[in-house]
Amino acid sequence: MKIPEFGTLQMVRTDSQHYGVTGSNVLNEIKSDTTLLHTNAKEGKKSFQDFLFDAMNEMNSQQLDVASLEQQIETDPDSVDIHDVTIAMSKARMSLNLAQTVIDRLVTGWNEISTTR
C-alpha cells in the first residue's frame, strides 16, 4: 500500500551533532521543523499515529464482523453462507497476525535503539 502522505513526515532533531553543524542555526531549524509538524496536523494530513490507529480500528472491526457472523450462523444457519464466514475469519486472522508482527517489530526496534550506546 502506497501512502502519499508518508513522504511529508519530518524528523525533529534535537541534537546538534545530528545536523553536522553548530550554532544558533540548529535551533532555528528545530523550530521550523516543529512548526511544520503542527501545520501538517492542522492541514488534515495524517501522521504515523493516525495511520496506526486507523489500521487498529480496521482490524478491530474485522474481528467484530467475524464475531457477529459466528453468532448469526449459530442462531440462523440458513441466512449465512459458510463461505462468507470462512473468508471473514481468514481476513480477520491475517489482519491480527499482521498487527502482531508490526507490534513485535516496533518493540524490537525500540529495544535496539534504547540499548544502542
C-alpha positions, 0 to 999 in steps of 0.5 A, a space after each residue: 500500500 502506497 501512502 502519499 502522505 508518508 513522504 511529508 513526515 519530518 524528523 525533529 532533531 534535537 541534537 546538534 551533532 545530528 545536523 553536522 553543524 553548530 550554532 544558533 542555526 540548529 535551533 532555528 531549524 528545530 523550530 521550523 521543523 516543529 512548526 511544520 509538524 503542527 501545520 501538517 496536523 492542522 492541514 488534515 494530513 495524517 501522521 504515523 499515529 493516525 495511520 496506526 490507529 486507523 489500521 487498529 480500528 480496521 482490524 478491530 472491526 474485522 474481528 467484530 464482523 467475524 464475531 457477529 457472523 459466528 453468532 448469526 450462523 449459530 442462531 440462523 444457519 440458513 441466512 449465512 453462507 459458510 463461505 462468507 464466514 470462512 473468508 471473514 475469519 481468514 481476513 480477520 486472522 491475517 489482519 491480527 497476525 499482521 498487527 502482531 508482527 508490526 507490534 513485535 517489530 516496533 518493540 524490537 526496534 525500540 529495544 535496539 535503539 534504547 540499548 544502542 550506546 
